[in-house]
Amino acid sequence: MKKNTIVMLGGFIIAGAIIFLLMAATPGSSGVELKMDELLKNQEKYRDGYFVTVEGLLIEDSIKWDADKIELKFDVKDNDGNVMHVIHNGVKPDNFSEGVITILQGAPTEKDTFVAETVKTRCPSKYEGQDMKNYDPDTHKEKLDQPSSEEE
């Protein structure tokens, strides 16, 4: 074989390997974002080969944290009252409390159970500000001037 042919063949093999590795390393590219009720109705369909993103409200009483195993188990619900059990082998997010919206990425396993590779939280609406047209700078200044309970 000529030297140019060997170099071109080697280049095609390397390019093919890079493309294969990129496709294999990005499970999100084969993923789907679903509402919880849709996922619970079609768990069998999304069980194998899908990377699912779903969100729900955290049920605080259901949190079980095992620091030795680094395992987090909890339940989430949607606005329709559907409940899903979640298992996550990883750290517990900082603001993990009642009413926090959890964004889960992973795959369903057993009935109403989801194994999450990632768990993210989004602040509940109580942290959102009010409309600026109702803003009163004097009230804001008064609140800033009041000593907090920690300073007393």
OpenMM code with the backbone's topology and positions (N, CA, C; nanometers):
from openmm import Vec3, app, unit

residues = "MET LYS LYS ASN THR ILE VAL MET LEU GLY GLY PHE ILE ILE ALA GLY ALA ILE ILE PHE LEU LEU MET ALA ALA THR PRO GLY SER SER GLY VAL GLU LEU LYS MET ASP GLU LEU LEU LYS ASN GLN GLU LYS TYR ARG ASP GLY TYR PHE VAL THR VAL GLU GLY LEU LEU ILE GLU ASP SER ILE LYS TRP ASP ALA ASP LYS ILE GLU LEU LYS PHE ASP VAL LYS ASP ASN ASP GLY ASN VAL MET HIS VAL ILE HIS ASN GLY VAL LYS PRO ASP ASN PHE SER GLU GLY VAL ILE THR ILE LEU GLN GLY ALA PRO THR GLU LYS ASP THR PHE VAL ALA GLU THR VAL LYS THR ARG CYS PRO SER LYS TYR GLU GLY GLN ASP MET LYS ASN TYR ASP PRO ASP THR HIS LYS GLU LYS LEU ASP GLN PRO SER SER GLU GLU GLU".split()
positions = [
    Vec3(0.0836, -0.1191, 0.0000),
    Vec3(0.0000, 0.0000, 0.0000),
    Vec3(0.0871, 0.1241, 0.0000),
    Vec3(0.0343, 0.2264, -0.0594),
    Vec3(0.1066, 0.3522, -0.0628),
    Vec3(0.0930, 0.4223, 0.0725),
    Vec3(0.1881, 0.5071, 0.1015),
    Vec3(0.1905, 0.5786, 0.2288),
    Vec3(0.0670, 0.6689, 0.2440),
    Vec3(0.0240, 0.7357, 0.1370),
    Vec3(-0.0938, 0.8230, 0.1413),
    Vec3(-0.2208, 0.7438, 0.1723),
    Vec3(-0.2333, 0.6264, 0.1177),
    Vec3(-0.3504, 0.5425, 0.1420),
    Vec3(-0.3570, 0.5003, 0.2882),
    Vec3(-0.2445, 0.4659, 0.3447),
    Vec3(-0.2399, 0.4242, 0.4861),
    Vec3(-0.2760, 0.5418, 0.5765),
    Vec3(-0.2257, 0.6597, 0.5463),
    Vec3(-0.2564, 0.7796, 0.6263),
    Vec3(-0.4058, 0.8116, 0.6178),
    Vec3(-0.4643, 0.8063, 0.4976),
    Vec3(-0.6073, 0.8337, 0.4820),
    Vec3(-0.6920, 0.7301, 0.5541),
    Vec3(-0.6554, 0.6025, 0.5439),
    Vec3(-0.7278, 0.4957, 0.6129),
    Vec3(-0.7216, 0.5165, 0.7640),
    Vec3(-0.6052, 0.5515, 0.8147),
    Vec3(-0.5893, 0.5790, 0.9581),
    Vec3(-0.6741, 0.6973, 1.0020),
    Vec3(-0.6789, 0.8022, 0.9179),
    Vec3(-0.7611, 0.9198, 0.9496),
    Vec3(-0.9089, 0.8871, 0.9560),
    Vec3(-0.9572, 0.8035, 0.8634),
    Vec3(-1.0983, 0.7628, 0.8651),
    Vec3(-1.1305, 0.6802, 0.9896),
    Vec3(-1.0396, 0.5938, 1.0289),
    Vec3(-1.0617, 0.5115, 1.1483),
    Vec3(-1.0676, 0.5993, 1.2729),
    Vec3(-0.9775, 0.6953, 1.2833),
    Vec3(-0.9770, 0.7859, 1.3995),
    Vec3(-1.1033, 0.8711, 1.4012),
    Vec3(-1.1435, 0.9254, 1.2880),
    Vec3(-1.2652, 1.0070, 1.2808),
    Vec3(-1.3881, 0.9242, 1.3177),
    Vec3(-1.3953, 0.8024, 1.2701),
    Vec3(-1.5070, 0.7140, 1.3044),
    Vec3(-1.5109, 0.6834, 1.4527),
    Vec3(-1.3937, 0.6607, 1.5131),
    Vec3(-1.3880, 0.6323, 1.6569),
    Vec3(-1.4330, 0.7533, 1.7381),
    Vec3(-1.3941, 0.8724, 1.6963),
    Vec3(-1.4357, 0.9934, 1.7679),
    Vec3(-1.5863, 1.0119, 1.7592),
    Vec3(-1.6438, 0.9936, 1.6439),
    Vec3(-1.7894, 1.0060, 1.6277),
    Vec3(-1.8617, 0.9027, 1.7137),
    Vec3(-1.8141, 0.7787, 1.7146),
    Vec3(-1.8757, 0.6744, 1.7960),
    Vec3(-1.8694, 0.7105, 1.9447),
    Vec3(-1.7548, 0.7575, 1.9923),
    Vec3(-1.7402, 0.7931, 2.1335),
    Vec3(-1.8300, 0.9103, 2.1716),
    Vec3(-1.8430, 1.0084, 2.0855),
    Vec3(-1.9318, 1.1213, 2.1136),
    Vec3(-2.0769, 1.0770, 2.1244),
    Vec3(-2.1188, 0.9883, 2.0370),
    Vec3(-2.2573, 0.9400, 2.0409),
    Vec3(-2.2820, 0.8529, 2.1633),
    Vec3(-2.1853, 0.7721, 2.2011),
    Vec3(-2.2010, 0.6837, 2.3162),
    Vec3(-2.1943, 0.7595, 2.4472),
    Vec3(-2.1244, 0.8711, 2.4511),
    Vec3(-2.1037, 0.9451, 2.5756),
    Vec3(-2.2134, 1.0464, 2.6051),
    Vec3(-2.3083, 1.0640, 2.5172),
    Vec3(-2.4137, 1.1633, 2.5387),
    Vec3(-2.5501, 1.0962, 2.5454),
    Vec3(-2.5862, 1.0444, 2.6642),
    Vec3(-2.7169, 0.9796, 2.6752),
    Vec3(-2.8316, 1.0779, 2.6603),
    Vec3(-2.8087, 1.2071, 2.6882),
    Vec3(-2.9143, 1.3063, 2.6747),
    Vec3(-2.9632, 1.3220, 2.5326),
    Vec3(-2.8812, 1.2869, 2.4367),
    Vec3(-2.9229, 1.3028, 2.2982),
    Vec3(-3.0322, 1.2041, 2.2604),
    Vec3(-3.0424, 1.0952, 2.3353),
    Vec3(-3.1487, 0.9991, 2.3098),
    Vec3(-3.2598, 1.0125, 2.4133),
    Vec3(-3.2620, 1.1268, 2.4829),
    Vec3(-3.3562, 1.1467, 2.5925),
    Vec3(-3.4847, 1.2122, 2.5494),
    Vec3(-3.5749, 1.2156, 2.6467),
    Vec3(-3.7062, 1.2734, 2.6233),
    Vec3(-3.7507, 1.3414, 2.7532),
    Vec3(-3.8217, 1.4529, 2.7400),
    Vec3(-3.8742, 1.5236, 2.8561),
    Vec3(-4.0241, 1.4966, 2.8643),
    Vec3(-4.0674, 1.4474, 2.9804),
    Vec3(-4.2071, 1.4085, 2.9978),
    Vec3(-4.2676, 1.4705, 3.1220),
    Vec3(-4.4000, 1.4809, 3.1214),
    Vec3(-4.4716, 1.5157, 3.2431),
    Vec3(-4.4858, 1.3878, 3.3241),
    Vec3(-4.4978, 1.4023, 3.4556),
    Vec3(-4.4997, 1.2850, 3.5421),
    Vec3(-4.6158, 1.1908, 3.5114),
    Vec3(-4.7345, 1.2441, 3.4860),
    Vec3(-4.8477, 1.1553, 3.4582),
    Vec3(-4.8259, 1.0746, 3.3310),
    Vec3(-4.7640, 1.1356, 3.2300),
    Vec3(-4.7360, 1.0647, 3.1061),
    Vec3(-4.6328, 0.9539, 3.1278),
    Vec3(-4.5312, 0.9835, 3.2093),
    Vec3(-4.4296, 0.8834, 3.2399),
    Vec3(-4.4891, 0.7666, 3.3174),
    Vec3(-4.5725, 0.7955, 3.4160),
    Vec3(-4.6313, 0.6881, 3.4970),
    Vec3(-4.7253, 0.6001, 3.4150),
    Vec3(-4.7943, 0.6576, 3.3178),
    Vec3(-4.8834, 0.5793, 3.2324),
    Vec3(-4.8066, 0.4902, 3.1353),
    Vec3(-4.6864, 0.5334, 3.0947),
    Vec3(-4.6099, 0.4628, 2.9914),
    Vec3(-4.4722, 0.4187, 3.0409),
    Vec3(-4.4632, 0.3739, 3.1642),
    Vec3(-4.3331, 0.3356, 3.2191),
    Vec3(-4.2647, 0.2261, 3.1398),
    Vec3(-4.3387, 0.1291, 3.0958),
    Vec3(-4.2802, 0.0178, 3.0200),
    Vec3(-4.2127, 0.0677, 2.8919),
    Vec3(-4.2745, 0.1645, 2.8281),
    Vec3(-4.2228, 0.2172, 2.7019),
    Vec3(-4.0883, 0.2862, 2.7213),
    Vec3(-4.0715, 0.3576, 2.8344),
    Vec3(-3.9508, 0.4369, 2.8567),
    Vec3(-3.8480, 0.3680, 2.9459),
    Vec3(-3.8722, 0.2440, 2.9794),
    Vec3(-3.7831, 0.1738, 3.0716),
    Vec3(-3.6460, 0.1461, 3.0123),
    Vec3(-3.6390, 0.0965, 2.8921),
    Vec3(-3.5112, 0.0568, 2.8336),
    Vec3(-3.4687, 0.1515, 2.7222),
    Vec3(-3.3478, 0.2013, 2.7332),
    Vec3(-3.2897, 0.2785, 2.6246),
    Vec3(-3.3255, 0.4253, 2.6203),
    Vec3(-3.4042, 0.4740, 2.7148),
    Vec3(-3.4417, 0.6150, 2.7153),
    Vec3(-3.3778, 0.6849, 2.8347),
    Vec3(-3.3405, 0.8096, 2.8155),
    Vec3(-3.2919, 0.8964, 2.9208),
    Vec3(-3.4017, 0.9994, 2.9397),
    Vec3(-3.4736, 0.9919, 3.0517),
    Vec3(-3.5945, 1.0704, 3.0734),
    Vec3(-3.5673, 1.1868, 3.1679),
    Vec3(-3.6248, 1.3018, 3.1355),
    Vec3(-3.6251, 1.4168, 3.2257),
    Vec3(-3.7685, 1.4403, 3.2682),
    Vec3(-3.7889, 1.4488, 3.4000),
    Vec3(-3.9227, 1.4692, 3.4555),
    Vec3(-3.9084, 1.5565, 3.5795),
    Vec3(-4.0130, 1.6303, 3.6125),
    Vec3(-4.0060, 1.7124, 3.7327),
    Vec3(-4.1308, 1.6939, 3.8174),
    Vec3(-4.1144, 1.7221, 3.9465),
    Vec3(-4.2250, 1.7108, 4.0393),
    Vec3(-4.1937, 1.7829, 4.1686),
    Vec3(-4.2959, 1.7996, 4.2521),
    Vec3(-4.2791, 1.8645, 4.3822),
    Vec3(-4.2323, 1.7628, 4.4848),
    Vec3(-4.1306, 1.7987, 4.5607),
    Vec3(-4.0754, 1.7110, 4.6629),
    Vec3(-4.1739, 1.6951, 4.7783),
    Vec3(-4.1914, 1.5720, 4.8246),
    Vec3(-4.2698, 1.5439, 4.9451),
    Vec3(-4.1685, 1.5249, 5.0576),
    Vec3(-4.1555, 1.6259, 5.1454),
    Vec3(-4.0470, 1.6295, 5.2430),
    Vec3(-4.0502, 1.5122, 5.3410),
    Vec3(-4.1681, 1.4680, 5.3821),
    Vec3(-4.1791, 1.3574, 5.4778),
    Vec3(-4.1240, 1.2265, 5.4230),
    Vec3(-4.1054, 1.2182, 5.2931),
    Vec3(-4.0616, 1.0929, 5.2313),
    Vec3(-3.9098, 1.0803, 5.2190),
    Vec3(-3.8353, 1.1839, 5.2541),
    Vec3(-3.6894, 1.1839, 5.2326),
    Vec3(-3.6213, 1.0848, 5.3261),
    Vec3(-3.5421, 0.9963, 5.2660),
    Vec3(-3.4602, 0.9009, 5.3416),
    Vec3(-3.3181, 0.9123, 5.2881),
    Vec3(-3.2265, 0.9637, 5.3696),
    Vec3(-3.0881, 0.9859, 5.3285),
    Vec3(-2.9979, 0.8890, 5.4020),
    Vec3(-2.9229, 0.8084, 5.3292),
    Vec3(-2.8268, 0.7143, 5.3860),
    Vec3(-2.6872, 0.7629, 5.3481),
    Vec3(-2.6199, 0.8302, 5.4441),
    Vec3(-2.4887, 0.8890, 5.4166),
    Vec3(-2.3821, 0.7821, 5.3940),
    Vec3(-2.3966, 0.6660, 5.4567),
    Vec3(-2.2973, 0.5596, 5.4382),
    Vec3(-2.2979, 0.5064, 5.2954),
    Vec3(-2.4157, 0.4876, 5.2391),
    Vec3(-2.4281, 0.4369, 5.1021),
    Vec3(-2.4311, 0.5496, 4.9990),
    Vec3(-2.4407, 0.6738, 5.0460),
    Vec3(-2.4636, 0.7912, 4.9612),
    Vec3(-2.5852, 0.7647, 4.8720),
    Vec3(-2.6954, 0.7310, 4.9385),
    Vec3(-2.8198, 0.6981, 4.8684),
    Vec3(-2.9318, 0.7861, 4.9210),
    Vec3(-3.0049, 0.8439, 4.8291),
    Vec3(-3.1167, 0.9313, 4.8607),
    Vec3(-3.2437, 0.8715, 4.8024),
    Vec3(-3.3435, 0.8547, 4.8879),
    Vec3(-3.4746, 0.8070, 4.8434),
    Vec3(-3.5780, 0.9097, 4.8854),
    Vec3(-3.6713, 0.9384, 4.7959),
    Vec3(-3.7752, 1.0357, 4.8253),
    Vec3(-3.8896, 1.0181, 4.7266),
    Vec3(-3.9988, 1.0868, 4.7513),
    Vec3(-4.1149, 1.0842, 4.6634),
    Vec3(-4.1389, 1.2237, 4.6078),
    Vec3(-4.1898, 1.2285, 4.4870),
    Vec3(-4.2325, 1.3537, 4.4257),
    Vec3(-4.3762, 1.3376, 4.3792),
    Vec3(-4.4451, 1.4506, 4.3669),
    Vec3(-4.5838, 1.4484, 4.3195),
    Vec3(-4.6017, 1.5574, 4.2157),
    Vec3(-4.7071, 1.5437, 4.1377),
    Vec3(-4.7404, 1.6483, 4.0417),
    Vec3(-4.8685, 1.7164, 4.0872),
    Vec3(-4.9174, 1.8104, 4.0108),
    Vec3(-5.0367, 1.8869, 4.0483),
    Vec3(-5.1636, 1.8025, 4.0468),
    Vec3(-5.1602, 1.6869, 3.9787),
    Vec3(-5.2774, 1.5998, 3.9723),
    Vec3(-5.2797, 1.4970, 4.0849),
    Vec3(-5.1787, 1.4976, 4.1724),
    Vec3(-5.1736, 1.4032, 4.2839),
    Vec3(-5.1001, 1.2736, 4.2529),
    Vec3(-5.0446, 1.2598, 4.1332),
    Vec3(-4.9645, 1.1408, 4.1013),
    Vec3(-4.8371, 1.1432, 4.1833),
    Vec3(-4.7985, 1.0276, 4.2387),
    Vec3(-4.6784, 1.0179, 4.3214),
    Vec3(-4.5824, 0.9187, 4.2582),
    Vec3(-4.4532, 0.9542, 4.2599),
    Vec3(-4.3501, 0.8670, 4.2058),
    Vec3(-4.2370, 0.8571, 4.3078),
    Vec3(-4.1875, 0.7348, 4.3295),
    Vec3(-4.0761, 0.7096, 4.4200),
    Vec3(-3.9463, 0.7280, 4.3417),
    Vec3(-3.8480, 0.7916, 4.4052),
    Vec3(-3.7219, 0.8213, 4.3374),
    Vec3(-3.6061, 0.7652, 4.4194),
    Vec3(-3.5098, 0.7055, 4.3498),
    Vec3(-3.3866, 0.6563, 4.4112),
    Vec3(-3.2719, 0.7269, 4.3400),
    Vec3(-3.1811, 0.7855, 4.4197),
    Vec3(-3.0661, 0.8568, 4.3622),
    Vec3(-2.9414, 0.8171, 4.4397),
    Vec3(-2.8428, 0.7641, 4.3699),
    Vec3(-2.7146, 0.7313, 4.4315),
    Vec3(-2.6198, 0.8479, 4.4086),
    Vec3(-2.6221, 0.9413, 4.4999),
    Vec3(-2.5403, 1.0616, 4.4894),
    Vec3(-2.5744, 1.1561, 4.6025),
    Vec3(-2.5149, 1.2729, 4.5998),
    Vec3(-2.5330, 1.3686, 4.7087),
    Vec3(-2.6721, 1.4292, 4.7087),
    Vec3(-2.7132, 1.4744, 4.8269),
    Vec3(-2.8432, 1.5381, 4.8450),
    Vec3(-2.8290, 1.6873, 4.8144),
    Vec3(-2.9149, 1.7433, 4.7305),
    Vec3(-2.9077, 1.8869, 4.7012),
    Vec3(-2.9249, 1.9717, 4.8273),
    Vec3(-2.8703, 2.0912, 4.8255),
    Vec3(-2.8713, 2.1790, 4.9427),
    Vec3(-3.0111, 2.2195, 4.9874),
    Vec3(-3.0919, 2.2717, 4.8990),
    Vec3(-3.2228, 2.3242, 4.9381),
    Vec3(-3.3329, 2.2201, 4.9203),
    Vec3(-3.3121, 2.1040, 4.9761),
    Vec3(-3.4054, 1.9932, 4.9624),
    Vec3(-3.5108, 2.0031, 5.0718),
    Vec3(-3.6234, 2.0723, 5.0429),
    Vec3(-3.7283, 2.0900, 5.1425),
    Vec3(-3.8651, 2.0893, 5.0740),
    Vec3(-3.9684, 2.0859, 5.1556),
    Vec3(-4.1061, 2.0757, 5.1069),
    Vec3(-4.1364, 2.1825, 5.0026),
    Vec3(-4.1994, 2.1425, 4.8970),
    Vec3(-4.2444, 2.2356, 4.7952),
    Vec3(-4.1406, 2.2707, 4.6912),
    Vec3(-4.0188, 2.2206, 4.7070),
    Vec3(-3.9152, 2.2477, 4.6082),
    Vec3(-3.9441, 2.1652, 4.4832),
    Vec3(-3.9288, 2.2257, 4.3694),
    Vec3(-3.9477, 2.1544, 4.2436),
    Vec3(-3.8195, 2.0789, 4.2135),
    Vec3(-3.8310, 1.9488, 4.1948),
    Vec3(-3.7137, 1.8668, 4.1636),
    Vec3(-3.7158, 1.8313, 4.0157),
    Vec3(-3.6003, 1.8436, 3.9534),
    Vec3(-3.5839, 1.8075, 3.8130),
    Vec3(-3.4990, 1.6814, 3.8111),
    Vec3(-3.5555, 1.5727, 3.7619),
    Vec3(-3.4918, 1.4413, 3.7666),
    Vec3(-3.4540, 1.3957, 3.6269),
    Vec3(-3.3356, 1.3374, 3.6166),
    Vec3(-3.2924, 1.2796, 3.4898),
    Vec3(-3.2460, 1.1378, 3.5166),
    Vec3(-3.2998, 1.0438, 3.4427),
    Vec3(-3.2660, 0.9034, 3.4617),
    Vec3(-3.3622, 0.8148, 3.3854),
    Vec3(-3.4058, 0.7063, 3.4528),
    Vec3(-3.4943, 0.6111, 3.3850),
    Vec3(-3.5892, 0.5468, 3.4846),
    Vec3(-3.7115, 0.5166, 3.4407),
    Vec3(-3.8038, 0.4435, 3.5275),
    Vec3(-3.7597, 0.2977, 3.5389),
    Vec3(-3.7904, 0.2374, 3.6534),
    Vec3(-3.7570, 0.0952, 3.6730),
    Vec3(-3.8840, 0.0188, 3.7035),
    Vec3(-3.9090, -0.0042, 3.8301),
    Vec3(-4.0309, -0.0761, 3.8696),
    Vec3(-4.1511, 0.0173, 3.8587),
    Vec3(-4.2679, -0.0351, 3.8949),
    Vec3(-4.3898, 0.0455, 3.8896),
    Vec3(-4.3768, 0.1675, 3.9805),
    Vec3(-4.4005, 0.2849, 3.9246),
    Vec3(-4.3974, 0.4126, 3.9955),
    Vec3(-4.2629, 0.4437, 4.0607),
    Vec3(-4.1557, 0.3850, 4.0118),
    Vec3(-4.0218, 0.4090, 4.0673),
    Vec3(-3.9294, 0.4601, 3.9573),
    Vec3(-3.8477, 0.5578, 3.9936),
    Vec3(-3.7575, 0.6241, 3.8990),
    Vec3(-3.6179, 0.6257, 3.9596),
    Vec3(-3.5179, 0.5817, 3.8844),
    Vec3(-3.3789, 0.5892, 3.9290),
    Vec3(-3.3182, 0.7112, 3.8626),
    Vec3(-3.2828, 0.8100, 3.9446),
    Vec3(-3.2326, 0.9369, 3.8937),
    Vec3(-3.0804, 0.9387, 3.8928),
    Vec3(-3.0243, 0.9710, 3.7771),
    Vec3(-2.8795, 0.9921, 3.7685),
    Vec3(-2.8442, 1.1302, 3.8209),
    Vec3(-2.9305, 1.2285, 3.7940),
    Vec3(-2.9100, 1.3631, 3.8469),
    Vec3(-3.0389, 1.4126, 3.9108),
    Vec3(-3.0228, 1.4880, 4.0189),
    Vec3(-3.1346, 1.5522, 4.0878),
    Vec3(-3.0987, 1.6992, 4.1025),
    Vec3(-3.1806, 1.7838, 4.0437),
    Vec3(-3.1609, 1.9281, 4.0555),
    Vec3(-3.2851, 1.9865, 4.1196),
    Vec3(-3.2692, 2.0990, 4.1869),
    Vec3(-3.3837, 2.1646, 4.2479),
    Vec3(-3.4002, 2.3029, 4.1891),
    Vec3(-3.5248, 2.3452, 4.1895),
    Vec3(-3.5574, 2.4800, 4.1433),
    Vec3(-3.6366, 2.5451, 4.2560),
    Vec3(-3.6053, 2.6687, 4.2858),
    Vec3(-3.6707, 2.7369, 4.3967),
    Vec3(-3.8212, 2.7444, 4.3751),
    Vec3(-3.8978, 2.7264, 4.4818),
    Vec3(-4.0427, 2.7390, 4.4680),
    Vec3(-4.0821, 2.8838, 4.4416),
    Vec3(-4.2059, 2.9028, 4.4019),
    Vec3(-4.2526, 3.0352, 4.3620),
    Vec3(-4.2526, 3.1344, 4.4780),
    Vec3(-4.2458, 3.0868, 4.6036),
    Vec3(-4.2480, 3.1807, 4.7152),
    Vec3(-4.1245, 3.2700, 4.7165),
    Vec3(-4.0196, 3.2337, 4.6426),
    Vec3(-3.8994, 3.3153, 4.6359),
    Vec3(-3.9034, 3.4153, 4.5215),
    Vec3(-4.0043, 3.4081, 4.4397),
    Vec3(-4.0138, 3.5012, 4.3284),
    Vec3(-4.0626, 3.6356, 4.3789),
    Vec3(-4.0114, 3.7436, 4.3219),
    Vec3(-4.0486, 3.8778, 4.3644),
    Vec3(-4.1843, 3.9185, 4.3108),
    Vec3(-4.2337, 4.0267, 4.3683),
    Vec3(-4.3607, 4.0801, 4.3225),
    Vec3(-4.3369, 4.1732, 4.2047),
    Vec3(-4.4437, 4.2150, 4.1439),
    Vec3(-4.4366, 4.3056, 4.0306),
    Vec3(-4.3773, 4.4397, 4.0753),
    Vec3(-4.2875, 4.4952, 3.9977),
    Vec3(-4.2191, 4.6195, 4.0339),
    Vec3(-4.3133, 4.7385, 4.0436),
    Vec3(-4.4289, 4.7354, 3.9800),
    Vec3(-4.5195, 4.8508, 3.9882),
    Vec3(-4.5770, 4.8652, 4.1291),
    Vec3(-4.5731, 4.7577, 4.2103),
    Vec3(-4.6204, 4.7636, 4.3485),
    Vec3(-4.5073, 4.7910, 4.4476),
    Vec3(-4.3869, 4.8172, 4.3997),
    Vec3(-4.2702, 4.8359, 4.4854),
    Vec3(-4.2777, 4.9692, 4.5581),
    Vec3(-4.2564, 4.9632, 4.6901),
    Vec3(-4.2553, 5.0841, 4.7728),
    Vec3(-4.1174, 5.0963, 4.8376),
    Vec3(-4.0350, 5.1889, 4.7934),
    Vec3(-3.8989, 5.2004, 4.8469),
    Vec3(-3.8956, 5.2313, 4.9961),
    Vec3(-3.9951, 5.3053, 5.0481),
    Vec3(-3.9960, 5.3389, 5.1916),
    Vec3(-4.0152, 5.2134, 5.2767),
    Vec3(-4.1037, 5.1220, 5.2337),
    Vec3(-4.1245, 4.9965, 5.3060),
    Vec3(-3.9977, 4.9131, 5.3037),
    Vec3(-3.9312, 4.9110, 5.1922),
    Vec3(-3.8059, 4.8361, 5.1785),
    Vec3(-3.7008, 4.8924, 5.2742),
    Vec3(-3.6899, 5.0238, 5.2808),
    Vec3(-3.5919, 5.0875, 5.3685),
    Vec3(-3.6231, 5.0564, 5.5145),
    Vec3(-3.7512, 5.0590, 5.5526),
    Vec3(-3.7906, 5.0274, 5.6902),
    Vec3(-3.7488, 4.8852, 5.7273),
    Vec3(-3.7695, 4.7918, 5.6378),
    Vec3(-3.7337, 4.6521, 5.6658),
    Vec3(-3.5833, 4.6354, 5.6791),
    Vec3(-3.5067, 4.7096, 5.6015),
    Vec3(-3.3621, 4.7017, 5.6107),
    Vec3(-3.3094, 4.7632, 5.7408),
    Vec3(-3.3789, 4.8649, 5.7893),
    Vec3(-3.3341, 4.9327, 5.9115),
    Vec3(-3.3689, 4.8554, 6.0378),
    Vec3(-3.4656, 4.7625, 6.0319),
    Vec3(-3.5048, 4.6846, 6.1497),
    Vec3(-3.3966, 4.5825, 6.1819),
    Vec3(-3.3594, 4.5698, 6.3108),
    Vec3(-3.2597, 4.4672, 6.3463),
    Vec3(-3.3199, 4.3274, 6.3342),
    Vec3(-3.2419, 4.2347, 6.2838),
    Vec3(-3.2907, 4.0966, 6.2736),
    Vec3(-3.2784, 4.0287, 6.4072),
    Vec3(-3.3422, 3.9145, 6.4249),
    Vec3(-3.3393, 3.8407, 6.5517),
    Vec3(-3.1989, 3.7886, 6.5819),
    Vec3(-3.1147, 3.7721, 6.4813),
    Vec3(-2.9784, 3.7232, 6.5025),
    Vec3(-2.8897, 3.8322, 6.5618),
    Vec3(-2.9192, 3.9610, 6.5315),
    Vec3(-2.8370, 4.0706, 6.5794),
    Vec3(-2.8670, 4.1048, 6.7240),
    Vec3(-2.9858, 4.0705, 6.7737),
    Vec3(-3.0255, 4.1066, 6.9094),
    Vec3(-2.9606, 4.0215, 7.0132),
] * unit.nanometer
topology = app.Topology()
chain = topology.addChain("A")
for resn in residues:
    res = topology.addResidue(resn, chain)
    for name in ("N", "CA", "C"):
        topology.addAtom(name, app.Element.getBySymbol(name[0]), res)
